[in-house]
Amino acid sequence: MKILLAPNVTRADAMDFAHGLISRLNALGHEAWLYAGADDPRLADADLAIVAGGDGSVLRAVREMYQYDFPYWAVNFGHLGYLTECEPSEADAALEKVLHSQYRLEKRAMLSGEMRCAGETETFVGLNEAVIHRGGSIRPLHLAVSVDDTPIMRFSGDGLLVGTPTGSTAYNLSAGGPILLPESNQLVLTPICAHAAMCAPLVVSGRHTITVTLEEGGGAPADSACLDVDGCHRMILAPGGSVVCSLAQRTVSFVRTSDAGFYHRLQRKMAGR
């Protein structure tokens, strides 16, 4: 197998794990190497990516290597590790299953979109969510939201979250949004501290396109509104600008070696175990 290791480079234990695993895999006849960037030509032939880190490391790896088809197996060197498959103490047993193809693949939907602002367009992809928020300002944003060009809500508040099924158990859950099943083909729109009594979270089909416009003439200063994607990528959104997003055509696959299903994993992780 051709395997790349993508550790959290800020954690010594994750780096030690990755270097040790590269040595072991190469000794077993596999071709393993340390991730050096999305422009590495070897990625086109990779069979598997092993992420050693927390949820942030998984999100970053998936976003940077979105165009490749290999699955991800993640070992938790972070806090919650909701997207990871096992703890470091369980990695050896799980690795044997991975190397012998004794696993199932869990496909997750990705978010795809673009920010249109000041005559320019910037594209993005994400696994969890896109969040439009007021940045460092204490003044609310004035947002207008449409689904397939049909206006559905207009409100003032701290912002709006557009989340995938995977992202529904992240920031969306903290913001009062619903949990979506990971295999569902849906998006959730969750207003953040909206100043509107009837502005509730909304679940829409993944077949639809969401457009969020930052309205002119009110709310936060022109240089403070932001679009954050998976907490990894930030863009400045000026008044009159808009964010258009939908479910991406491509999905991402995670290696699952345990028999624990979504509900078991949800209960265990949310309980901090």
Buried (B, 14 or more C-beta within 10 A) or exposed (E): BBBBBBBBBEBEEBBEBBBEBBEEBEEEEBBBBBBEEEEBEEBEEBEBBBBBBBBBBBBBBBBBBBEBEBBBBBBBBBEBBBBBBBEEEBBEEBBEBBBEEEBEEBEBBBBBBEBBBEEEEEEBBBBBBBBBBBBEBEEBBBBBBBBEEEEEBBBBBBBBBBBBBBBBBBBBBEBEBBBBEBEBEBBBBBBBBBEEEEBBBBBBEBEBBBBBBBBEEEBBEBEBBBBBBBBBBEBBBBBBBBBBBBBBEEBBBBBBBBEEEBEEBBEEBEEEE
